[in-house]
Amino acid sequence: MPSFLIVDDHSVVRAGIKLIIKQHFTESHIEEAENEKQAIELLRNHPFDLILMDLNMPDSDPNRLIQYITSNHPKTSIIVLTMNDENVYARRLFKLGIKGFLHKSSENDEILKAIEHALMKRVYMSENLKQVLAESLFTGGTDNPFDNLSDREFQVAKELLTGKSITEIADSLSIHSSTVSTYKGKVFEKLKIPNNNLVELMTIARQYKII
């Protein structure tokens, strides 16, 4: 009997995913969590075959949660089901070890197909993402400058785009303020933005659908 954990801060979304799973996997165990802390507590007490999780949840760091799962529960597969653009986020998250990346507007059949792949420890990608990755192989990379940022630099960039201060980002990511400042400097350097210009950062972020 497959065991699932749905991690999303919206109860209606969790209910919808649960219904899709139950219709196909009638004999299954399903737990729900609305943030990172609840997910980790459940993981400590119960093994799961598959976790379906969002990226945008209060008091949660999706990268940290994914890294926790892959390090401490390597037999558990992960599918990200989110409103975020796969062209921006999927490549980075696949490197962290997820098995699938889906937009919340995906049809039920595609969600089920991704679930079946993940339960068999196989990777599932949409046709669009396959095309994007194939093109990047031929061109030798991507034209998205945010792909040049490390995972932590990308996290700091996203936090800066929400208007958070250095101290607030440090608290959010559980790192020192001086470390955040270092990452912030690297973000602007790699994106070639002079004078730590936040307005220009937001302009580039909109151009590449980061926000």
Secondary structure, 3 states (H helix, E strand, C coil): CCEEEEECCCHHHHHHHHHHHHHHCCCCEEEEECCHHHHHHHHHHCCCCEEEECCCCCCCCHHHHHHHHHHHCCCCEEEEEECCCHHHHHHHHHHHCCCEEEECCCCHHHHHHHHHHHHCCCCECCHHHHHHHHHHHHHCCCCCHHHHCCHHHHHHHHHHHCCCCHHHHHHHHCCCHHHHHHHHHHHHHHCCCHHHCHHHHHHHHHHCCCC
